[in-house]
């Protein structure tokens, strides 16, 4: 703690131009295909946190104080799209989304 408090923090350095960031944001939103089945799956994941008994997860009910909000599904899809972009994938896979969602992030697979 003392070591961290006594040094001057490093200054951030740019890692990309603003134009490149804007292009990446556009690509993430417009160039990553999300199949409707994957959207339904993400909605099911979020719903399962609110009603675990309906998804065969009754033993988890006491461990869930509050389920994920509806916006969680939007965040999960957004994170999936961004991850797909970083992996240079253009199609998102349900299987890898399932595996990653258990770790509170989301992944994709190349087509």
URNORLIN-V405941 format. One record per pair of residues at least 24 apart in sequence whose ideal C-beta (glycine too) atoms are under 10 Angstrom apart, sorted by sequence separation. I is the first residue (numbers start at 1). J is the second residue. D is the distance in whole Angstrom. If there is no record, write none. Layout:
[[I	J	D] [I	J	D]]
//
This chain:
[[46	70	7] [76	100	9] [82	106	9] [83	107	5] [84	108	4] [46	71	9] [76	101	7] [79	104	9] [80	105	9] [81	106	9] [83	108	5] [84	109	8] [46	72	5] [47	73	9] [79	105	6] [80	106	4] [82	108	9] [84	110	9] [43	70	9] [45	72	9] [46	73	5] [79	106	5] [80	107	7] [81	108	8] [84	111	10] [45	73	8] [46	74	9] [76	104	9] [78	106	9] [79	107	9] [80	108	6] [43	72	10] [44	73	9] [46	75	10] [76	105	9] [77	106	8] [79	108	10] [42	72	9] [43	73	5] [46	76	7] [76	106	5] [42	73	5] [45	76	7] [75	106	9] [41	73	10] [42	74	9] [42	75	10] [43	76	9] [39	73	8] [42	76	5] [43	77	10] [41	76	10] [42	77	6] [39	76	10] [39	77	7] [42	80	8] [38	77	8] [38	80	8] [34	77	6] [32	77	10] [34	80	7] [34	81	7] [32	80	8] [33	81	9] [29	78	9] [32	81	4] [28	78	8] [31	81	9] [32	82	8] [34	84	9] [42	92	10] [28	79	10] [30	81	10] [32	83	9] [33	84	9] [28	80	10] [29	81	7] [32	84	5] [42	94	9] [45	97	8] [28	81	5] [29	82	10] [31	84	9] [32	85	6] [38	91	9] [39	92	10] [41	94	5] [45	98	8] [27	81	9] [28	82	5] [31	85	8] [38	92	6] [40	94	9] [41	95	10] [27	82	10] [28	83	9] [38	93	8] [42	97	7] [46	101	10] [28	84	8] [29	85	10] [33	89	9] [35	91	8] [38	94	5] [41	97	7] [42	98	10] [45	101	6] [25	82	9] [27	84	10] [28	85	5] [32	89	8] [33	90	6] [34	91	9] [35	92	7] [37	94	7] [41	98	7] [45	102	10] [24	82	9] [27	85	6] [28	86	9] [32	90	6] [33	91	5] [34	92	6] [35	93	9] [31	90	7] [32	91	8] [33	92	7] [35	94	8] [38	97	6] [42	101	8] [25	85	9] [32	92	7] [38	98	10] [41	101	9] [24	85	7] [45	106	10] [24	86	9] [27	90	9] [34	97	10] [42	106	8] [38	108	9] [34	108	10] [32	108	8] [33	111	9]]
//
